[in-house]
């Protein structure tokens, strides 16, 4: 069980660690709005990864077949969503956003849902889980149901550990940014998100 715990933590970190659109969004929200908003964003991404881990662990073949068959169109839809979110982030005014936050303290759910929505549109994550399960011999045909459930929770703990570490490290530097710095972060984040989307589309077309 200890071996499974360690492997689960590693898999959770491996899935969460790549600095993709969600990682960048998490950094931006932590710097712009504070640690709590970064955590809410991270939880949305973790829930999405958890759902895909369940699908991979319990071999829901019909879903895997659907994703494999339609992966191009699913990836295109996800890429378009990332691009539009990047455009929204680029055009967003941090001064107006901070003023809005002062009047509305209940936007953690919005952070959670947008993060979850962006992450769930990338179903190719399930293929990453399958590859990692095979690499680490993590969940196999010999694994019991209870072991599989425990393994999924270990993965979730690994993901949460990574996000908590990232958010807290970034939050340390938050006090060094003024409004102008936050505006630069907003525009930089938007540009990176749009660039990632364009690169993804080009890669899909040419490769």
N, CA and C of each residue as an Amber inpcrd file, in Angstrom:
protein
   621
   0.8250000  -1.2110000   0.0000000   0.0000000   0.0000000   0.0000000
   0.8610000   1.2640000   0.0000000   2.0020000   1.2100000   0.7210000
   2.9040000   2.3660000   0.7460000   3.4510000   2.6290000  -0.6520000
   3.7960000   1.5370000  -1.3500000   4.2920000   1.6730000  -2.7210000
   3.2320000   2.2940000  -3.6180000   1.9830000   1.8830000  -3.4330000
   0.8870000   2.4300000  -4.2320000   0.6650000   3.9090000  -3.9200000
   0.8120000   4.2640000  -2.6360000   0.6740000   5.6550000  -2.2230000
   1.7200000   6.5230000  -2.9140000   2.9710000   6.0820000  -2.8930000
   4.0500000   6.8610000  -3.5060000   3.8610000   6.9900000  -5.0120000
   3.4860000   5.8850000  -5.6450000   3.2490000   5.9260000  -7.0880000
   2.0800000   6.8410000  -7.4320000   1.0240000   6.7890000  -6.6060000
  -0.1340000   7.6430000  -6.8340000   0.2230000   9.1160000  -6.7170000
   1.0330000   9.4420000  -5.7120000   1.4700000  10.8340000  -5.5400000
   2.2800000  11.2950000  -6.7500000   3.1570000  10.4240000  -7.2410000
   3.9890000  10.7670000  -8.3940000   3.1310000  10.9790000  -9.6350000
   2.1700000  10.0790000  -9.8620000   1.2900000  10.2140000 -11.0270000
   0.4760000  11.5050000 -10.9370000  -0.0390000  11.8190000  -9.7500000
  -0.8020000  13.0470000  -9.5630000   0.0130000  14.2840000  -9.8740000
   1.2830000  14.2660000  -9.4680000   2.1780000  15.3990000  -9.7470000
   2.4980000  15.4600000 -11.2290000   2.7650000  14.3050000 -11.8460000
   3.1010000  14.2590000 -13.2720000   1.9730000  14.8260000 -14.1300000
   0.7360000  14.5090000 -13.7700000  -0.4070000  14.9760000 -14.5510000
  -0.6160000  16.4770000 -14.3760000  -0.3600000  16.9940000 -13.1860000
  -0.6430000  18.4000000 -12.8750000   0.5180000  19.3420000 -13.1710000
   1.7530000  18.8240000 -13.1360000   2.9320000  19.6820000 -13.1780000
   3.1540000  20.4310000 -14.4890000   2.8790000  19.8470000 -15.6700000
   3.1420000  20.5920000 -16.9080000   2.4560000  21.9480000 -16.9050000
   3.2120000  23.0000000 -17.2560000   2.6620000  24.3540000 -17.2030000
   1.8810000  24.6070000 -18.4890000   0.6310000  24.1650000 -18.4990000
  -0.2600000  24.4080000 -19.6230000  -1.1760000  25.5800000 -19.3170000
  -2.2640000  25.7040000 -20.0560000  -3.1870000  26.8260000 -19.8460000
  -3.7060000  26.9320000 -18.4110000  -4.0240000  25.8030000 -17.7850000
  -4.5680000  25.8520000 -16.4300000  -3.4970000  26.2980000 -15.4360000
  -2.2670000  25.8150000 -15.6120000  -1.1820000  26.2450000 -14.7360000
  -0.9560000  27.7410000 -14.8210000  -0.9710000  28.2650000 -16.0400000
  -0.7880000  29.6980000 -16.2410000  -1.9520000  30.4740000 -15.6380000
  -3.1610000  29.9660000 -15.8420000  -4.3440000  30.6250000 -15.2850000
  -4.2920000  30.6380000 -13.7620000  -3.8330000  29.5450000 -13.1780000
  -3.7120000  29.4540000 -11.7250000  -2.7110000  30.4890000 -11.1990000
  -1.5790000  30.6280000 -11.8920000  -0.5710000  31.6170000 -11.4980000
  -1.1460000  33.0270000 -11.6010000  -1.8450000  33.2860000 -12.7050000
  -2.3890000  34.6310000 -12.9140000  -3.4110000  34.9960000 -11.8480000
  -4.2900000  34.0610000 -11.5260000  -5.3250000  34.3630000 -10.5320000
  -4.7370000  34.4990000  -9.1390000  -3.7040000  33.7340000  -8.8380000
  -3.0610000  33.8640000  -7.5330000  -2.4350000  35.2400000  -7.3830000
  -1.7380000  35.6980000  -8.4270000  -1.0880000  37.0080000  -8.3790000
  -2.1160000  38.1330000  -8.4270000  -3.1540000  37.9640000  -9.2400000
  -4.1600000  39.0030000  -9.4260000  -5.1020000  39.1260000  -8.2400000
  -5.5540000  37.9600000  -7.7100000  -6.6500000  37.9780000  -6.7500000
  -6.2940000  37.4260000  -5.3750000  -5.2500000  36.6170000  -5.3010000
  -4.8750000  36.0650000  -4.0040000  -4.8610000  34.5510000  -3.9890000
  -4.3540000  34.0040000  -2.9000000  -4.1630000  32.5640000  -2.7770000
  -5.4720000  31.7780000  -2.8610000  -6.5350000  32.2790000  -2.2450000
  -7.7990000  31.5390000  -2.2290000  -8.3280000  31.3150000  -3.6390000
  -8.1780000  32.3000000  -4.5170000  -8.6530000  32.1710000  -5.8920000
  -7.7690000  31.1960000  -6.6690000  -6.4840000  31.1780000  -6.3560000
  -5.5970000  30.2070000  -6.9790000  -5.9590000  28.7950000  -6.5720000
  -6.2860000  28.6080000  -5.3070000  -6.6860000  27.2900000  -4.8140000
  -7.9960000  26.8500000  -5.4600000  -8.9600000  27.7840000  -5.5860000
 -10.2400000  27.4510000  -6.2140000 -10.0280000  27.0100000  -7.6580000
  -9.1390000  27.6840000  -8.3580000  -8.8110000  27.3120000  -9.7360000
  -8.1690000  25.9320000  -9.7780000  -7.2670000  25.6730000  -8.8530000
  -6.5850000  24.3800000  -8.7920000  -7.5630000  23.2460000  -8.4940000
  -8.5360000  23.5060000  -7.6300000  -9.5220000  22.4650000  -7.2870000
 -10.3710000  22.0870000  -8.4920000 -10.6930000  23.0690000  -9.3230000
 -11.4550000  22.7720000 -10.5320000 -10.6840000  21.8500000 -11.4550000
  -9.3920000  22.1260000 -11.6290000  -8.5520000  21.2780000 -12.4720000
  -8.3880000  19.8910000 -11.8600000  -8.2620000  19.8300000 -10.5370000
  -8.0890000  18.5420000  -9.8630000  -9.3230000  17.6590000 -10.0160000
 -10.5160000  18.2570000  -9.9060000 -11.7470000  17.4790000 -10.0560000
 -11.8380000  16.8780000 -11.4590000 -11.4820000  17.6650000 -12.4640000
 -11.5070000  17.1630000 -13.8360000 -10.5360000  16.0030000 -14.0130000
  -9.3160000  16.1720000 -13.5030000  -8.3220000  15.0920000 -13.5940000
  -8.7960000  13.8460000 -12.8420000  -9.4790000  14.0720000 -11.7240000
  -9.9920000  12.9540000 -10.9410000 -11.0050000  12.1400000 -11.7380000
 -11.8780000  12.8340000 -12.4560000 -12.8800000  12.1360000 -13.2730000
 -12.2080000  11.2990000 -14.3560000 -11.1860000  11.8570000 -14.9910000
 -10.4760000  11.1090000 -16.0240000  -9.6890000   9.9410000 -15.4350000
  -9.1820000  10.1160000 -14.2200000  -8.4780000   9.0150000 -13.5550000
  -9.4410000   7.8640000 -13.2660000 -10.6760000   8.2010000 -12.8770000
 -11.6940000   7.1700000 -12.6240000 -11.9920000   6.4050000 -13.9020000
 -12.1420000   7.1350000 -15.0140000 -12.4260000   6.4800000 -16.2910000
 -11.2870000   5.5390000 -16.6800000 -10.0430000   6.0230000 -16.5270000
  -8.8930000   5.2000000 -16.8840000  -8.7580000   3.9910000 -15.9570000
  -9.0200000   4.1980000 -14.6660000  -8.8290000   3.1200000 -13.6920000
  -9.8520000   2.0090000 -13.8450000 -11.0860000   2.3770000 -14.1650000
 -12.1420000   1.3780000 -14.2470000 -12.4510000   0.9620000 -15.6920000
 -11.5400000   1.3240000 -16.5890000 -11.6120000   0.8440000 -17.9770000
 -12.9880000   1.0200000 -18.5930000 -13.4930000   2.2570000 -18.5870000
 -14.7700000   2.5360000 -19.2360000 -14.5230000   2.6110000 -20.7440000
 -14.4620000   1.4510000 -21.3650000 -13.9810000   1.3320000 -22.7420000
 -14.8040000   2.1500000 -23.7290000 -16.1180000   2.2470000 -23.5100000
 -16.9440000   2.9770000 -24.4750000 -16.5960000   4.4560000 -24.4910000
 -16.2200000   5.0030000 -23.3170000 -15.8170000   6.4040000 -23.2590000
 -14.4440000   6.5730000 -23.8830000 -13.5330000   5.6400000 -23.5740000
 -12.1950000   5.7040000 -24.1450000 -12.2600000   5.5980000 -25.6690000
 -13.1060000   4.6910000 -26.1780000 -13.2580000   4.5340000 -27.6250000
 -13.8230000   5.8090000 -28.2540000 -14.7930000   6.4290000 -27.5770000
 -15.3840000   7.6670000 -28.0930000 -14.3330000   8.7720000 -28.1660000
 -13.5220000   8.8840000 -27.1070000 -12.4900000   9.9150000 -27.0700000
 -11.4390000   9.6580000 -28.1430000 -11.0340000   8.4020000 -28.2800000
 -10.0260000   8.0660000 -29.2850000 -10.5440000   8.3390000 -30.6880000
 -11.8170000   8.0180000 -30.9390000 -12.4050000   8.1900000 -32.2610000
 -12.5930000   9.6600000 -32.6250000 -12.9180000  10.4750000 -31.6160000
 -13.2160000  11.8880000 -31.8820000 -12.1700000  12.8180000 -31.2640000
 -10.9690000  12.3350000 -31.0460000  -9.9880000  13.1450000 -30.3310000
  -9.6240000  14.4260000 -31.0850000  -9.6390000  14.3840000 -32.4260000
  -9.2850000  15.5780000 -33.2000000 -10.2880000  16.6990000 -32.9820000
 -11.5800000  16.3850000 -33.1080000 -12.5990000  17.4160000 -32.9300000
 -12.6710000  17.8830000 -31.4820000 -12.4740000  16.9590000 -30.5300000
 -12.4820000  17.3380000 -29.1150000 -11.3090000  18.2580000 -28.7970000
 -10.1550000  17.9350000 -29.3720000  -8.9850000  18.7780000 -29.1450000
  -9.1860000  20.1520000 -29.7710000  -9.8180000  20.1980000 -30.9540000
 -10.0780000  21.4760000 -31.6190000 -11.0180000  22.3350000 -30.7870000
 -12.0800000  21.7340000 -30.2510000 -13.0270000  22.4740000 -29.4150000
 -12.3260000  23.0220000 -28.1710000 -11.5270000  22.1770000 -27.5320000
 -10.7920000  22.6150000 -26.3540000  -9.8310000  23.7460000 -26.6710000
  -9.1720000  23.6610000 -27.8290000  -8.2150000  24.6880000 -28.2390000
  -8.9140000  26.0210000 -28.4810000 -10.0800000  25.9750000 -29.1310000
 -10.8410000  27.2020000 -29.3800000 -11.2630000  27.8550000 -28.0670000
 -11.6850000  27.0390000 -27.1120000 -12.0950000  27.5620000 -25.8050000
 -10.9130000  28.2310000 -25.1020000  -9.7470000  27.5820000 -25.1730000
  -8.5420000  28.1590000 -24.5570000  -8.2010000  29.5010000 -25.2150000
  -8.3020000  29.5610000 -26.5530000  -7.9950000  30.8030000 -27.2650000
  -8.9430000  31.9190000 -26.8380000 -10.2440000  31.6250000 -26.7980000
 -11.2290000  32.6410000 -26.4110000 -11.0150000  33.0960000 -24.9710000
 -10.6560000  32.1540000 -24.0940000 -10.3940000  32.5320000 -22.7020000
  -9.1430000  33.3970000 -22.6140000  -8.1410000  33.0770000 -23.4610000
  -6.9340000  33.8990000 -23.5070000  -7.2410000  35.3090000 -23.9670000
  -8.1220000  35.4370000 -24.9780000  -8.5290000  36.7510000 -25.4680000
  -9.2600000  37.5280000 -24.3860000 -10.1330000  36.8310000 -23.6600000
 -10.8540000  37.4710000 -22.5530000  -9.8830000  37.9500000 -21.4740000
  -8.9080000  37.1160000 -21.1500000  -7.9240000  37.4760000 -20.1240000
  -7.0840000  38.6610000 -20.5640000  -6.7040000  38.6920000 -21.8360000
  -5.8910000  39.7910000 -22.3770000  -6.6310000  41.1210000 -22.2790000
  -7.9250000  41.0850000 -22.5500000  -8.7100000  42.3150000 -22.5660000
  -9.2320000  42.6980000 -21.1850000  -9.0490000  41.8280000 -20.2090000
  -9.5760000  42.0870000 -18.8750000  -8.7910000  43.1860000 -18.1740000
  -9.5010000  44.0370000 -17.4670000  -8.8770000  45.1490000 -16.7350000
  -8.7470000  44.7690000 -15.2620000  -7.5060000  44.6280000 -14.7440000
  -7.3440000  44.2010000 -13.3500000  -7.8950000  45.1980000 -12.3410000
  -7.9030000  46.4980000 -12.6840000  -8.4570000  47.5070000 -11.7710000
  -9.9580000  47.2770000 -11.5990000 -10.6450000  47.0680000 -12.7280000
 -12.0820000  46.7970000 -12.6690000 -12.3610000  45.4790000 -11.9660000
 -11.4670000  44.4870000 -12.2000000 -11.6370000  43.1730000 -11.5910000
 -11.4910000  43.2430000 -10.0750000 -10.5050000  44.0150000  -9.6070000
 -10.2900000  44.1600000  -8.1670000 -11.4530000  44.9000000  -7.5250000
 -11.9800000  45.9100000  -8.2290000 -13.1340000  46.6470000  -7.7150000
 -14.3550000  45.7400000  -7.6320000 -14.5190000  44.8820000  -8.6360000
 -15.6300000  43.9400000  -8.6510000 -15.5090000  42.9510000  -7.5040000
 -14.2870000  42.5290000  -7.2120000 -14.0640000  41.5780000  -6.1220000
 -14.4210000  42.1770000  -4.7760000 -14.1700000  43.4700000  -4.6210000
 -14.4840000  44.1140000  -3.3480000 -15.9870000  44.1200000  -3.0900000
 -16.7720000  44.1250000  -4.1780000 -18.2230000  44.1510000  -4.0350000
 -18.8430000  42.7600000  -4.0480000 -18.0760000  41.7810000  -4.5520000
 -18.6080000  40.4240000  -4.6900000 -17.5800000  39.4280000  -4.1880000
 -17.8390000  38.8340000  -3.0490000 -16.9010000  37.8980000  -2.4420000
 -17.2330000  36.4540000  -2.7950000 -18.2190000  36.2370000  -3.6470000
 -18.6740000  34.8730000  -3.9090000 -18.2640000  34.3840000  -5.2980000
 -17.0610000  34.8000000  -5.7660000 -16.6560000  34.3880000  -7.0970000
 -15.6710000  33.2260000  -7.0770000 -15.5010000  32.5810000  -5.9460000
 -14.6440000  31.3880000  -5.9020000 -15.2650000  30.2710000  -6.7340000
 -16.5840000  30.1720000  -6.7050000 -17.2620000  29.1520000  -7.4990000
 -17.0260000  29.3830000  -8.9890000 -17.0100000  30.6370000  -9.3960000
 -16.7470000  30.9570000 -10.7950000 -15.3300000  30.5300000 -11.1910000
 -14.3620000  30.7830000 -10.3170000 -12.9890000  30.3490000 -10.5700000
 -12.9210000  28.8300000 -10.7050000 -13.6160000  28.1440000  -9.8120000
 -13.6330000  26.6800000  -9.8120000 -14.2530000  26.1420000 -11.1010000
 -15.4000000  26.6970000 -11.4910000 -16.1280000  26.1870000 -12.6480000
 -15.4020000  26.4750000 -13.9610000 -14.8170000  27.6650000 -14.0900000
 -14.0900000  27.9640000 -15.3290000 -12.8700000  27.0740000 -15.4700000
 -12.1770000  26.8380000 -14.3750000 -11.0190000  25.9420000 -14.4050000
 -11.4360000  24.5220000 -14.7600000 -12.5140000  24.0630000 -14.1370000
 -13.0120000  22.7210000 -14.4280000 -13.4310000  22.6120000 -15.8920000
 -14.1210000  23.6450000 -16.3850000 -14.5860000  23.6210000 -17.7710000
 -13.4440000  23.5890000 -18.7650000 -12.3860000  24.3530000 -18.5040000
 -11.2400000  24.3620000 -19.4080000 -10.5040000  23.0270000 -19.3860000
 -10.3960000  22.4280000 -18.2120000  -9.6530000  21.1740000 -18.0840000
 -10.4280000  20.0010000 -18.6620000 -11.7250000  19.9830000 -18.4700000
 -12.5350000  18.8550000 -18.9290000 -12.6290000  18.8100000 -20.4420000
 -12.3120000  19.9380000 -21.1230000 -12.3420000  19.9590000 -22.5860000
 -11.0740000  19.3680000 -23.1830000 -10.1990000  18.8270000 -22.3490000
  -8.9870000  18.1730000 -22.8380000  -9.0220000  16.6960000 -22.4410000
  -9.8740000  15.9100000 -23.0840000 -10.0290000  14.5050000 -22.6990000
  -8.8070000  13.6490000 -23.0030000  -7.8300000  14.2150000 -23.7270000
  -6.6150000  13.4490000 -24.0140000  -5.8310000  13.1680000 -22.7340000
  -6.2050000  13.8380000 -21.6420000  -5.5710000  13.5640000 -20.3510000
  -5.7510000  12.0950000 -19.9710000  -6.8780000  11.5210000 -20.3990000
  -7.1320000  10.1170000 -20.0580000  -6.0690000   9.2020000 -20.6660000
  -5.5710000   9.5730000 -21.8440000  -4.5200000   8.7790000 -22.4780000
  -3.2200000   8.8890000 -21.6850000  -2.9950000  10.0700000 -21.0930000
  -1.8150000  10.2530000 -20.2400000  -1.9210000   9.3700000 -19.0050000
  -3.1100000   9.3080000 -18.4100000  -3.3140000   8.4310000 -17.2560000
  -3.0550000   6.9730000 -17.6140000  -3.5830000   6.5460000 -18.7530000
  -3.3840000   5.1540000 -19.1780000  -1.8970000   4.8560000 -19.3500000
  -1.1700000   5.7970000 -19.9510000   0.2710000   5.6080000 -20.1520000
   1.0120000   5.5300000 -18.8170000   0.6400000   6.3920000 -17.8720000
   1.3000000   6.4010000 -16.5630000   0.9570000   5.1460000 -15.7640000
  -0.2950000   4.7010000 -15.8610000  -0.6800000   3.4640000 -15.1780000
   0.1600000   2.2980000 -15.6870000   0.3700000   2.2650000 -17.0070000
   1.1740000   1.1910000 -17.5850000   2.6410000   1.3160000 -17.1790000
   3.1280000   2.5420000 -17.1840000   4.5310000   2.7840000 -16.8410000
   4.8460000   2.3520000 -15.4150000   3.9730000   2.6880000 -14.4920000
   4.2130000   2.3960000 -13.0810000   3.5390000   1.1000000 -12.6120000
   2.8970000   0.3780000 -13.5600000   2.1540000  -0.8340000 -13.1870000
   1.2180000  -0.5140000 -12.0220000   0.4820000   0.5930000 -12.1790000
  -0.2580000   1.1460000 -11.0440000  -1.5870000   0.4370000 -10.8130000
  -2.4890000   0.5200000 -11.7680000  -3.7880000  -0.1460000 -11.6540000
  -3.9090000  -1.1350000 -12.8030000  -3.8860000  -2.4100000 -12.4720000
  -3.9170000  -3.4690000 -13.4770000  -5.1680000  -4.3190000 -13.3160000
  -5.2550000  -5.3700000 -14.1190000  -6.4150000  -6.2700000 -14.0280000
  -6.4780000  -7.0010000 -12.6870000  -5.3240000  -7.1010000 -12.0150000
  -5.2750000  -7.8000000 -10.7320000  -5.6100000  -6.8980000  -9.5450000
  -5.7390000  -5.6110000  -9.8000000  -6.0250000  -4.6600000  -8.7260000
  -7.4930000  -4.7580000  -8.3280000  -7.7560000  -4.8370000  -7.0310000
  -9.1370000  -4.9200000  -6.5540000  -9.8290000  -3.5630000  -6.6720000
 -11.1320000  -3.5750000  -6.5410000 -11.9060000  -2.3330000  -6.6240000
 -11.4850000  -1.3530000  -5.5400000 -11.3180000  -1.8580000  -4.3160000
 -10.9430000  -0.9740000  -3.2100000  -9.5400000  -0.4180000  -3.3920000
  -8.6440000  -1.2240000  -3.9430000  -7.3030000  -0.7270000  -4.2280000
  -7.3420000   0.3460000  -5.3120000  -8.2110000   0.1590000  -6.2960000
  -8.3480000   1.1570000  -7.3610000  -8.8750000   2.4730000  -6.8060000
  -9.8700000   2.3770000  -5.9090000 -10.4240000   3.5890000  -5.2920000
  -9.3600000   4.3020000  -4.4640000  -8.6020000   3.5300000  -3.6770000
  -7.5230000   4.1190000  -2.8850000  -6.4800000   4.7470000  -3.8040000
  -6.1700000   4.0640000  -4.9010000  -5.1860000   4.5840000  -5.8440000
  -5.6060000   5.9050000  -6.4450000  -6.8780000   6.0510000  -6.7610000
  -7.3890000   7.3030000  -7.3210000  -7.2590000   8.4390000  -6.3110000
  -7.5550000   8.1490000  -5.0450000  -7.4060000   9.1830000  -4.0100000
  -5.9410000   9.5580000  -3.8120000  -5.0290000   8.5950000  -3.9370000
  -3.6020000   8.9000000  -3.8340000  -3.1820000   9.8560000  -4.9580000
  -3.7160000   9.6120000  -6.1510000  -3.4280000  10.4990000  -7.2850000
  -3.9380000  11.9080000  -7.0020000  -5.1540000  11.9870000  -6.4470000
  -5.7390000  13.2830000  -6.1190000  -4.8790000  14.0160000  -5.1000000
  -4.3740000  13.3100000  -4.0950000  -3.5080000  13.9280000  -3.0920000
  -2.2330000  14.4670000  -3.7320000  -1.6840000  13.7100000  -4.6910000
  -0.4870000  14.1760000  -5.3840000  -0.7530000  15.4490000  -6.1570000
  -1.8970000  15.4970000  -6.8480000  -2.2600000  16.6920000  -7.6060000
  -2.4800000  17.8860000  -6.6800000  -3.2020000  17.6500000  -5.5880000
  -3.4620000  18.7410000  -4.6360000  -2.1750000  19.2400000  -4.0010000
  -1.2370000  18.3300000  -3.7080000   0.0510000  18.7280000  -3.1440000
   0.7850000  19.6620000  -4.0980000   0.7940000  19.2930000  -5.3850000
   1.4910000  20.1240000  -6.3700000   0.8490000  21.5090000  -6.4740000
  -0.4820000  21.5510000  -6.5950000  -1.1550000  22.8380000  -6.7480000
  -0.9840000  23.7130000  -5.5120000  -1.0670000  23.1050000  -4.3210000
  -0.8930000  23.8760000  -3.0870000   0.5100000  24.4560000  -3.0080000
   1.5010000  23.6590000  -3.3890000   2.8860000  24.1340000  -3.3890000
   3.0600000  25.2860000  -4.3620000   2.5170000  25.1340000  -5.5740000
   2.6500000  26.1670000  -6.5980000   1.9810000  27.4700000  -6.1770000
   0.7350000  27.3680000  -5.6980000  -0.0270000  28.5630000  -5.3130000
   0.6540000  29.2970000  -4.1640000   1.1340000  28.5660000  -3.1740000
   1.7720000  29.2120000  -2.0250000   3.1030000  29.8590000  -2.3950000
   3.8500000  29.2410000  -3.2920000   5.1070000  29.8490000  -3.7420000
   4.8450000  31.1470000  -4.5020000   3.8510000  31.1150000  -5.3880000
   3.5230000  32.3060000  -6.1680000   2.9610000  33.4040000  -5.2680000
   2.1870000  33.0180000  -4.2610000   1.5700000  33.9900000  -3.3690000
   2.6090000  34.7900000  -2.5830000   3.7800000  34.1930000  -2.3750000
   4.8590000  34.8860000  -1.6580000   5.2720000  36.1540000  -2.3950000
   5.2230000  36.1090000  -3.7440000   5.6730000  37.2480000  -4.5430000
   4.5420000  38.2030000  -4.8980000   3.3440000  37.8980000  -4.4350000
   2.1830000  38.6930000  -4.8330000   2.2810000  40.1440000  -4.3580000
   2.8280000  40.3560000  -3.1860000   2.8890000  41.7010000  -2.6200000
   3.8260000  42.6230000  -3.3960000   4.6470000  42.0660000  -4.2700000
   5.6090000  42.8700000  -5.0210000   5.0210000  43.4550000  -6.3010000
   3.7640000  43.1160000  -6.6030000   3.1460000  43.5890000  -7.8390000
   2.1470000  44.7010000  -7.5450000   2.2510000  45.8140000  -8.3490000
   1.2590000  46.8760000  -8.2610000   0.2370000  46.6850000  -9.3890000
  -0.6550000  47.6540000  -9.5520000  -1.7000000  47.5400000 -10.5680000
  -1.1040000  47.4190000 -11.9620000  -0.0440000  48.1750000 -12.2200000
   0.5910000  48.1050000 -13.5470000   1.1740000  46.7150000 -13.7740000
   1.7690000  46.1510000 -12.7160000   2.3260000  44.8090000 -12.8360000
   1.2460000  43.7730000 -13.0780000   0.1040000  43.9350000 -12.4060000
  -1.0070000  43.0060000 -12.6020000  -1.5580000  43.0920000 -14.0260000
  -1.5730000  44.3300000 -14.5720000  -2.0530000  44.5050000 -15.9430000
  -1.1300000  43.7980000 -16.9330000   0.1750000  43.8820000 -16.6780000
   1.1540000  43.1990000 -17.5240000   0.9620000  41.6890000 -17.4410000
   0.7250000  41.1960000 -16.2220000   0.4940000  39.7540000 -16.0300000
  -0.7480000  39.3180000 -16.7910000  -1.8260000  40.1290000 -16.7180000
  -3.0580000  39.8040000 -17.4290000  -2.8180000  39.6720000 -18.9290000
  -2.1540000  40.6780000 -19.4980000  -1.9250000  40.6750000 -20.9400000
  -0.9520000  39.5610000 -21.3250000   0.0640000  39.3460000 -20.4980000
   1.0230000  38.2750000 -20.7780000   0.3600000  36.9120000 -20.7260000
  -0.5090000  36.7180000 -19.7390000  -1.2300000  35.4490000 -19.6260000
  -2.1270000  35.2220000 -20.8300000  -2.8510000  36.2720000 -21.2340000
  -3.7230000  36.1650000 -22.4000000  -2.9530000  35.8170000 -23.6620000
  -1.8040000  36.4640000 -23.8600000  -0.9810000  36.1980000 -25.0460000
  -0.4780000  34.7550000 -25.0430000  -0.0260000  34.2790000 -23.8800000
   0.4920000  32.9070000 -23.7900000  -0.6100000  31.8920000 -24.0700000
  -1.8020000  32.1140000 -23.5040000  -2.9210000  31.1980000 -23.7310000
  -3.3000000  31.1490000 -25.2140000  -3.3680000  32.3220000 -25.8480000
  -3.7090000  32.3630000 -27.2680000  -2.6080000  31.7180000 -28.1070000
  -1.3510000  31.9480000 -27.7250000  -0.2350000  31.3520000 -28.4570000
  -0.2590000  29.8290000 -28.3470000  -0.5390000  29.3200000 -27.1510000
  -0.6390000  27.8710000 -26.9710000  -1.7470000  27.2820000 -27.8390000
  -2.8700000  27.9930000 -27.9140000  -3.9810000  27.5210000 -28.7350000
  -3.6050000  27.5000000 -30.2110000  -2.9340000  28.5570000 -30.6770000
  -2.5320000  28.6220000 -32.0880000  -1.5240000  27.5330000 -32.4180000
  -0.5510000  27.3170000 -31.5320000   0.4440000  26.2600000 -31.7420000
  -0.2330000  24.8940000 -31.7970000  -1.2040000  24.6860000 -30.9100000
  -1.9240000  23.4170000 -30.8780000  -2.6780000  23.1760000 -32.1800000
  -3.3320000  24.2280000 -32.7060000  -4.0670000  24.0970000 -33.9640000
  -3.1060000  23.7950000 -35.1150000  -1.9870000  24.5230000 -35.1650000
  -0.9950000  24.3020000 -36.2260000  -0.4320000  22.8880000 -36.1570000
  -0.1650000  22.4400000 -34.9440000   0.3680000  21.0860000 -34.7770000
  -0.6360000  20.0390000 -35.2730000  -1.9210000  20.2730000 -34.9430000
  -2.9520000  19.3280000 -35.3720000  -3.0810000  19.2940000 -36.8910000
  -2.9470000  20.4690000 -37.5370000  -3.1160000  20.5470000 -38.9880000
  -1.9390000  19.8910000 -39.7220000  -0.7190000  20.2100000 -39.2840000
   0.4620000  19.7930000 -40.0360000   1.0170000  18.4330000 -39.6080000
   0.6840000  17.9780000 -38.3860000   1.2460000  16.7320000 -37.9110000
   0.1620000  15.6980000 -37.6060000
